[in-house]
Amino acid sequence: MRWLAVLALVLHCGCSLTRTEPLDRLLEAARGEFLAGELPNAQASVERGLSLAESRRDLFFQWQFRLLRAEILLNNTRAQESVAQLGESVPPGLRFAPLAARKLMLQAQALSILGHADQSVNLLTEARRAAEAAQAVDVLAEIEILLGSQAGKSQHYDAAEHLLRSALNRARLLHSPHLEASALVNLGLIRFRRHRYDEAAGFFEEASLRAGPRLQVLYSVAQGNLGICYSDLGEYDRAIQIYNRSVALHEHSGSKFYLRYYLAEAGHVYLLKGEWKTAIPYLQRALAIDSEMGRTADAAVWAGNLSAVYSELGDWQNAATLNSEAIRLKTSAGVKTLFYNSLNSARIAAGQGDSDEAIHLYQQALADGNDDPSVIWAAHEGLGAIALQQHQSAEAVRQFEAAIDVVEKTRSDLLRTEFKLPFLTRLIQFYGEYVDTLIDQNQFDRGLAVADSSRAQILAERYDSPAARRLAPDAFHALARQSNSVLLSYWLGPARSHAWVVTGTEIHHVELPPAAQIEPLVREYQDAIERRLADPLRTRIPAGDRLYQLLIQPLRAWIPAGSRVILTPDGALHGLNFESLPLPGDTPRYLIQEVTLSLAPSLALLAGKPPDSHPAHRLLLLGDPITNDPAFPALTNAPAEIAAVSRRFGGDANVVLSREAATPDAWRKSGPGAFSAIHFTTHAVANRESPLDSAVLLSTGKLYARDVMDVPLTADLVTFSACRGVGLRTYSGEGLVGFSWAFLRAGARNVIAGLWDVNDQSTAILMDTLYAELAAGKRPADALRTAKLSLIANPGNLHKPYYWAPFQLYTVAP
């Protein structure tokens, strides 16, 4: 359970004061201590000030101290006590009007914390009217921040942006660093909720600067949210540094509300890094604080997470103790999801060697959690694993089949899991166990069907494709015949790997070495091609020769020269261009010179039905933007490439967006779904840890992969003539996720994109030939192969794989 530190608690405490010595100085000191996070000191100062104001019968300062005390209570999540403090009515009169508006605002905050969202919004609206009538600009800015925060949570982003921008302007007019930083943090949260982590980080960094060291609580909130951005962008070490500083700050200040949050987030990042033991003390402390604060449901989550972590470490005693504590806490809080803990108990029993008890607990979980698909499949998986250990192969297959049936019917629901351990990784491990079990029983066809059904599920949703269901062997044969292709499918596993070859009449299986033997060869060969610009035909590269021997040679009997090949890679193989593998023999040749090869996210996805709409012959071309970033200099050959592609494509209805016209907004307004071909010529930034934040750099900003996939396309071909258009990160079941994936997800039939940073000059030449071949009527796979072969025949350096091999064709409609 992750959540963001939202500035609905720490807010400014009024600026319009009548100075009356010494109450004004005491109020100012208390406010300063509060904003600095010194909550115990602030509380003590408030009590002294309130006592002094009462002795002087000064109602104005009495109410100011009372309001500040209520705000301190809110910051310690003591909302009910805060409500009690605000029960009386503020005296009437112009002088008290700003305080009356503030009181309404604090009451609304308390209602929000207590879970009464609708009442909170109504009261904030009333407070806003009161602040406007009192001309209390500072209170009005705070209310707009709170309303903007709530609008953002409800995904009303335009309304939230308007409110927060208004609050930011008021804060700057008041010269209030605190209000300015508060508004900036919430503007960052809007970007974060829309998964624009790099943009969000900019707002959080600016908020940190505005807060500075004096406003330590606000600074810590901004830094904490910045830490989440770093975490989601894969910069784990930077995130942990921020969290540890924030933990130290809130330990000193006594603000347990934020302390528990930073402890939990630090633990979460350590889990992402796979540092299980380091995560434990952070989760333990979060559990202790939530238990102390009575946040029982949250405490139960941390106890369950700790139990799962100890299970990963094989520490069954601690796993059992924490699982029992999670059960106790859930029971106390009235949480009804105890079947998750039955699963934990079953795993613990299995780990301790008590198979009978594990079977009993898995069956209990099946009975109690029969309406939760994640429980059903996990229980069947556990029962299948026990059957394998007991050498009951038929029972193992039966249990695995039951689990797979649940997964394939309700996969999207399975992502709603209570546990923080990497769900998809665990799921793909299960698929691997089942594939190995089927192979051991010589059920090779069924093993291929199960392996393929694990792939491209998210893409399959776009097409309503049968990829969410397994194909029968006859369906694979029919697909090979219909596409006039040989189908290759790879599966990399920890103990052994597999390859299948499908022809129009047969399915063949070959066992391969484990992933650990293949992965370093892929890295070594890619390094030679991409970084050392090696020429494998003139200087043999052992890694390339070995990859051919392992991955292709055992299958060549079923792949005659001249074949069209559609290949589905797995794991590290997503980063390998198979076409660049050198063939053995006296005449140096690449595999591309023997076959026409394209890649598919899954074989079953090819059997689906992409949108039947065929737009008119029109090209949308974006490129050669104006950028001021020295890290991304102008592409010298971009204008020539744009001109050549446009000329080769032909037609008078094309749209070319270049220079200042090449903007993200222009992309959206162009109506991309109306074009048969789309071409990008620009720099790109690939993001390994958050692939959908990969972006192309355009004139006024970035076009993100996540924005691309939200715009429906019907293009037959999208060509991405930019750096690393494919992506950097491989996801279990989906492959390399980046721009090629996003375009396929949006509806494109074919995508050409690059595996590594491409050369500007060679790319322009390759693209000219590609579009000339397309204009001559060739299909994308054949046109791309011809363009690559033309570079291979080049007498200069362009014959090296570095210049032609980055580009690959990804297809869902060969």
Secondary structure, DSSP 8 states (H G I E B T S, - for coil): ------SSS-----S-----TTHHHHHHHHHHHHHTT-HHHHHHHHHHHHHHHHHTT-HHHHHHHHHHHHHHHHHTT-HHHHHHHT-S----STTTHHHHHHHHHHHHHHHHHTT-HHHHHHHHHHHHHHHHHHT-HHHHHHHHHHHHHHHHHTT-HHHHHHHHHHHHHHHHHHT-HHHHHHHHHHHHHHHHHTT-HHHHHHHHHHHHHHHTTTSHHHHHHHHHHHHHHHHHTT-HHHHHHHHHHHHHHHHHHT-HHHHHHHHHHHHHHHHHTT-HHHHHHHHHHHHHHHHHTT-HHHHHHHHHHHHHHHHHTT-HHHHHHHHHHHHHHHHHHT---HHHHHHHHHHHHHHTT-HHHHHHHHHHHHHHTTT-HHHHHHHHHHHHHHHHHTT-HHHHHHHHHHHHHHHHHHHHHHT--S--S-HHHHHHHHHHHHHHHHHHTT-HHHHHHHHHHTS-HHHHHHHT-GGGS---HHHHHHHHHHHT-EEEEEE--SS-EEEEEE-SS-EEEEEE--HHHHHHHHHHHHHHHHTS---TTTS--HHHHHHIIIIIGGGGGGS-TT-EEEEE--GGGGG--GGG-B--SSS--BGGGT-EEEE-S-HHHHTS--------S-EEEEEEE----TTS---TTHHHHHHHHHHHH--S--EEEEETT--HHHHHHT-GGG-SEEEEES-EE--SSSGGG-EEEETTEEEEHHHHTTS----SEEEEESTT-S-SEEETTTEEESHHHHHHHHT-SEEEEESS---HHHHHHHHHHHHHHHHTT--HHHHHHHHHHHHHT-SSGGGSHHHHTTEEEEES--
